[in-house]
Amino acid sequence: MKIAVIFYSMSNNTRLVAERIAEKTGADLIEIIPNKHYPEKGMKKFIVGGFCAMMGEKPKLKDYEFCADKYDTVIIGVSRLGKLLCTAYQSVFKQA
């Protein structure tokens, strides 16, 4: 069975979980990286990230390669800001 783990990680927490899943399952890791840099620490992270998520910002992403037809299972590591998806995932789901 072919597995993909798609993830975005601002503070490396989601990255650590994605890597652990890949180690245990042999999954391919596919990292989502926005072109725009967001604050990674402190209150600015929540203020800027939360505002952008509330406004529905969909930042341009660095190129990544993913073809759903190649995989039997796709695991998506989602970062959230409160009840909102982070902006990187708003861009991913817009493309789908």
QUIQUIGI-V14792 format. One record per run of one state. SS is the DSSP state (helix for helix, strand for strand, loop for the rest). FROM is the first residue (numbers start at 1). TO is the last residue. If there is no record, write none. Layout:
# QUIQUIGI-V14792
ss:from:to
SS:FROM:TO
SS:FROM:TO
This chain:
# QUIQUIGI-V14792
ss:from:to
loop:1:2
strand:3:7
loop:8:12
helix:13:25
loop:26:27
strand:28:31
loop:32:33
strand:34:34
loop:35:41
helix:42:54
loop:55:60
strand:61:61
loop:62:67
helix:68:70
loop:71:72
strand:73:77
loop:78:79
strand:80:81
loop:82:83
strand:84:85
loop:86:86
helix:87:95
loop:96:96
